[in-house]
């Protein structure tokens, strides 16, 4: 491997995210669901707000999901 190739490889790896982008929405959804479930017993309105604003797509119809 040449020095130029090694430098290019190291430079490209430096800017790569440490976690693949496709996992971020799923992780965020799981975290929001856990927060919603945690506050559901004490703050019913907050749990419903998290559910409706962040976790449910009200405009989804048919097989859009």
C-alpha positions as semicolon CSV with decimal commas, in nm:
position;residue;x (nm);y (nm);z (nm)
1;X;0,000;0,000;0,000
2;X;0,143;0,335;-0,096
3;X;0,166;0,630;0,138
4;X;-0,091;0,825;-0,065
5;X;-0,338;0,536;-0,049
6;X;-0,283;0,496;0,325
7;X;-0,332;0,871;0,383
8;X;-0,652;0,871;0,177
9;X;-0,783;0,567;0,365
10;X;-0,706;0,721;0,705
11;X;-0,863;1,051;0,603
12;X;-1,182;0,878;0,485
13;X;-1,208;0,674;0,804
14;X;-1,164;0,980;1,022
15;X;-1,483;1,141;0,893
16;X;-1,701;0,833;0,907
17;X;-1,966;0,832;1,179
18;X;-1,903;0,580;1,453
19;X;-2,259;0,451;1,430
20;X;-2,426;0,376;1,095
21;X;-2,697;0,626;1,008
22;X;-2,969;0,367;0,957
23;X;-2,961;0,273;1,327
24;X;-3,013;0,623;1,459
25;X;-3,390;0,652;1,391
26;X;-3,454;0,311;1,546
27;X;-3,249;0,394;1,854
28;X;-3,425;0,727;1,894
29;X;-3,766;0,558;1,862
30;X;-3,673;0,302;2,127
31;X;-3,549;0,574;2,363
32;X;-3,867;0,779;2,317
33;X;-4,084;0,472;2,377
34;X;-3,891;0,398;2,697
35;X;-3,935;0,757;2,819
36;X;-4,306;0,745;2,731
37;X;-4,351;0,422;2,926
38;X;-4,155;0,558;3,221
39;X;-4,372;0,869;3,260
40;X;-4,702;0,698;3,171
41;X;-4,802;0,625;3,532
42;X;-4,734;0,970;3,673
43;X;-4,776;1,208;3,381
44;X;-5,040;1,065;3,150
45;X;-5,059;1,381;2,933
46;X;-4,682;1,387;2,877
47;X;-4,682;1,022;2,775
48;X;-4,963;1,086;2,529
49;X;-4,782;1,392;2,389
50;X;-4,462;1,191;2,330
51;X;-4,666;0,918;2,166
52;X;-4,857;1,149;1,933
53;X;-4,581;1,396;1,847
54;X;-4,287;1,162;1,812
55;X;-4,393;0,801;1,773
56;X;-4,719;0,798;1,575
57;X;-4,747;0,925;1,220
58;X;-5,106;1,053;1,207
59;X;-5,081;1,119;0,834
60;X;-4,981;0,765;0,745
61;X;-5,234;0,587;0,526
62;X;-5,241;0,243;0,375
63;X;-4,902;0,089;0,313
64;X;-4,701;0,411;0,347
65;X;-4,501;0,281;0,643
